[in-house]
Amino acid sequence: METQSTGARRGPKPRPHVRENLLRLGVKMLHEGGYTATGIKDIVDAAQVPKGSFYNYFENKEAFGKEAIDLYFESGLSKLRELLCDEKTAPLERLRNYFELRVRGFRSAGYVRGCLLGNFSLEVADHSPLIRDRLAVHFRTWSSLFESCIEQAQQTGAIRNRMPAALLAQFLLNSWEGALLRMRAEKSDVSLNQFIEVVFGSILV
């Protein structure tokens, strides 16, 4: 967690619901507009709180961005685990279902926004060790869920490819993030469908 300032803060006592609202709105705005284009004033205006009150909750925009990433990933983690850890479904089928579900979601949203982790990786990671470290943590968690499915499928013989499950999982995540960039550039699901076709037709076989 971000270290808090040792100095006493002036002004009203921070209220948790205001902090949560700033983060909730901030995630939406950062996802839609990007980190650089979204200013603190934009976020506090949307939350209808004074700009100065932002600093009752966050040291600066970078600290806010770090917590926004955490909220974005953690809010989707239970659904991710529900899909990829469902023992009632074969592991390879779980993986395919997950990606096909995501494709349908992006299609219905008009191929905008993509993945906030990928967006921050492009826009912020070079300049912020704090955010870069959080991105790495969440990417590892995400990849580990892919790895578990792949390893189980290798054990049952559903995947004959004997490359290490960890390596295949990293490849999947890296390729998926790249496909999302093409999706946003072309406003099309072609790259996402190509990803599924190659992964499940040639790699995870």
C-alpha positions as CSV (number, residue, x, y, z in Angstrom):
1,M,0.0,0.0,0.0
2,E,1.1,3.6,-0.6
3,T,2.8,5.1,2.5
4,Q,0.8,7.9,4.0
5,S,2.3,11.3,4.8
6,T,3.5,11.6,8.4
7,G,2.2,15.1,8.6
8,A,-1.2,15.8,10.0
9,R,-3.8,16.7,7.3
10,R,-5.8,19.8,7.7
11,G,-9.4,20.2,6.8
12,P,-12.4,17.8,7.3
13,K,-11.9,14.2,8.3
14,P,-11.7,12.0,5.2
15,R,-15.0,10.1,4.5
16,P,-14.6,6.6,3.1
17,H,-17.6,6.9,0.7
18,V,-16.1,10.0,-0.9
19,R,-12.8,8.1,-1.4
20,E,-14.6,5.1,-2.9
21,N,-16.6,7.4,-5.2
22,L,-13.5,9.2,-6.4
23,L,-11.9,5.8,-7.3
24,R,-15.0,4.4,-8.9
25,L,-15.5,7.5,-11.1
26,G,-11.7,7.7,-11.7
27,V,-11.5,4.1,-13.0
28,K,-14.3,4.9,-15.5
29,M,-12.7,8.1,-16.6
30,L,-9.2,6.8,-16.9
31,H,-10.5,3.8,-18.9
32,E,-12.4,6.0,-21.3
33,G,-10.1,9.0,-21.6
34,G,-6.6,7.8,-20.6
35,Y,-4.3,8.7,-17.8
36,T,-2.7,11.8,-19.3
37,A,-6.0,13.3,-20.6
38,T,-7.8,12.8,-17.3
39,G,-6.9,15.4,-14.7
40,I,-7.6,15.5,-11.0
41,K,-10.0,18.4,-11.6
42,D,-12.0,16.2,-14.1
43,I,-12.3,13.5,-11.4
44,V,-13.3,15.8,-8.5
45,D,-15.8,17.6,-10.7
46,A,-17.4,14.3,-11.6
47,A,-17.5,13.4,-8.0
48,Q,-18.8,16.9,-7.1
49,V,-16.2,17.5,-4.4
50,P,-13.6,20.3,-4.0
51,K,-10.3,19.7,-5.7
52,G,-8.5,20.2,-2.5
53,S,-10.3,17.3,-0.9
54,F,-8.7,14.9,-3.3
55,Y,-5.5,15.2,-1.2
56,N,-7.3,14.0,1.9
57,Y,-7.4,10.6,0.2
58,F,-4.5,10.4,-2.2
59,E,-1.0,11.9,-2.1
60,N,-1.0,12.7,-5.8
61,K,-2.3,11.5,-9.2
62,E,0.3,8.7,-9.4
63,A,-0.9,7.3,-6.1
64,F,-4.5,7.6,-7.3
65,G,-3.6,5.8,-10.6
66,K,-2.1,3.0,-8.6
67,E,-5.2,2.5,-6.5
68,A,-7.4,2.8,-9.6
69,I,-5.5,-0.1,-11.2
70,D,-5.9,-2.1,-8.1
71,L,-9.7,-1.5,-8.0
72,Y,-10.1,-2.2,-11.7
73,F,-8.3,-5.6,-11.5
74,E,-9.7,-6.7,-8.2
75,S,-13.3,-5.8,-9.1
76,G,-13.0,-8.3,-12.0
77,L,-10.9,-10.9,-10.2
78,S,-13.8,-12.8,-8.7
79,K,-15.5,-13.2,-12.1
80,L,-12.1,-14.2,-13.6
81,R,-11.7,-16.9,-11.0
82,E,-15.3,-18.0,-11.3
83,L,-14.7,-18.7,-15.0
84,L,-11.2,-20.1,-14.9
85,C,-11.5,-22.2,-11.7
86,D,-14.8,-23.8,-12.5
87,E,-14.2,-27.5,-11.8
88,K,-17.4,-28.5,-13.5
89,T,-16.0,-27.4,-16.8
90,A,-13.0,-28.9,-18.6
91,P,-9.9,-26.6,-18.2
92,L,-9.4,-26.0,-22.0
93,E,-13.1,-25.2,-22.4
94,R,-12.8,-22.7,-19.5
95,L,-10.1,-20.8,-21.2
96,R,-12.0,-20.7,-24.5
97,N,-15.2,-19.7,-22.8
98,Y,-13.3,-16.8,-21.1
99,F,-11.9,-15.4,-24.2
100,E,-15.1,-15.8,-26.2
101,L,-17.0,-14.0,-23.4
102,R,-14.5,-11.1,-23.5
103,V,-14.9,-10.9,-27.3
104,R,-18.7,-10.6,-27.0
105,G,-18.2,-7.9,-24.3
106,F,-15.9,-5.8,-26.4
107,R,-18.2,-6.2,-29.5
108,S,-21.2,-5.0,-27.5
109,A,-19.2,-2.0,-26.2
110,G,-18.1,-0.9,-29.7
111,Y,-14.5,-2.0,-29.4
112,V,-13.5,0.9,-27.2
113,R,-11.4,1.2,-24.0
114,G,-9.7,-2.2,-24.2
115,C,-7.9,-3.3,-21.0
116,L,-7.0,-0.7,-18.5
117,L,-3.8,-2.6,-17.5
118,G,-2.7,-2.6,-21.1
119,N,-3.6,1.0,-21.5
120,F,-1.5,2.0,-18.4
121,S,1.3,-0.2,-19.6
122,L,1.6,1.9,-22.8
123,E,0.9,5.3,-21.3
124,V,2.3,5.3,-17.8
125,A,4.6,2.4,-17.0
126,D,7.8,4.0,-18.5
127,H,7.4,6.9,-16.1
128,S,6.1,5.5,-12.9
129,P,7.8,2.7,-11.0
130,L,4.9,2.6,-8.5
131,I,2.3,1.9,-11.3
132,R,4.7,-0.4,-13.2
133,D,5.1,-2.6,-10.1
134,R,1.3,-2.9,-9.6
135,L,0.8,-3.7,-13.3
136,A,3.4,-6.5,-13.0
137,V,1.6,-7.9,-9.9
138,H,-1.8,-8.0,-11.6
139,F,-0.4,-9.4,-14.8
140,R,1.2,-12.3,-12.8
141,T,-2.0,-13.0,-11.1
142,W,-3.9,-13.1,-14.4
143,S,-1.3,-15.2,-16.0
144,S,-1.2,-17.7,-13.1
145,L,-4.9,-18.4,-13.7
146,F,-4.3,-19.2,-17.3
147,E,-1.3,-21.3,-16.3
148,S,-3.5,-23.4,-13.9
149,C,-6.0,-24.2,-16.7
150,I,-3.2,-25.1,-19.2
151,E,-1.4,-27.3,-16.7
152,Q,-4.6,-29.2,-15.9
153,A,-5.4,-29.6,-19.6
154,Q,-1.9,-31.0,-20.2
155,Q,-2.3,-33.5,-17.4
156,T,-5.6,-34.8,-18.8
157,G,-4.2,-34.9,-22.4
158,A,-6.5,-32.2,-23.7
159,I,-3.4,-30.2,-24.5
160,R,-0.5,-32.3,-26.0
161,N,1.8,-29.3,-26.3
162,R,4.5,-30.0,-23.7
163,M,5.9,-26.5,-23.5
164,P,5.8,-25.3,-19.9
165,A,2.4,-24.2,-18.8
166,A,3.8,-20.9,-17.4
167,L,5.4,-20.0,-20.7
168,L,2.2,-20.8,-22.7
169,A,0.2,-18.7,-20.2
170,Q,2.5,-15.7,-20.6
171,F,2.3,-16.1,-24.4
172,L,-1.5,-16.1,-24.2
173,L,-1.6,-12.9,-22.0
174,N,0.9,-11.1,-24.2
175,S,-0.9,-12.0,-27.4
176,W,-4.3,-11.1,-26.0
177,E,-3.1,-7.6,-25.0
178,G,-1.6,-7.1,-28.4
179,A,-4.9,-8.2,-30.1
180,L,-6.8,-5.7,-27.9
181,L,-4.5,-2.9,-29.3
182,R,-5.4,-3.9,-32.8
183,M,-9.1,-4.1,-31.9
184,R,-9.1,-0.5,-30.7
185,A,-7.1,0.7,-33.7
186,E,-9.4,-1.0,-36.2
187,K,-12.7,-1.0,-34.2
188,S,-13.1,-4.6,-35.1
189,D,-13.0,-8.0,-33.5
190,V,-11.0,-9.5,-36.3
191,S,-7.8,-9.6,-34.2
192,L,-9.6,-11.1,-31.3
193,N,-11.1,-13.9,-33.4
194,Q,-7.7,-14.5,-35.0
195,F,-6.2,-14.9,-31.5
196,I,-8.8,-17.5,-30.6
197,E,-8.4,-19.4,-33.9
198,V,-4.6,-19.6,-33.6
199,V,-4.4,-20.3,-29.8
200,F,-7.0,-23.0,-29.8
201,G,-6.3,-24.3,-33.3
202,S,-2.5,-24.5,-33.2
203,I,-1.0,-23.7,-29.8
204,L,-3.2,-25.3,-27.1
205,V,-3.6,-28.6,-28.9
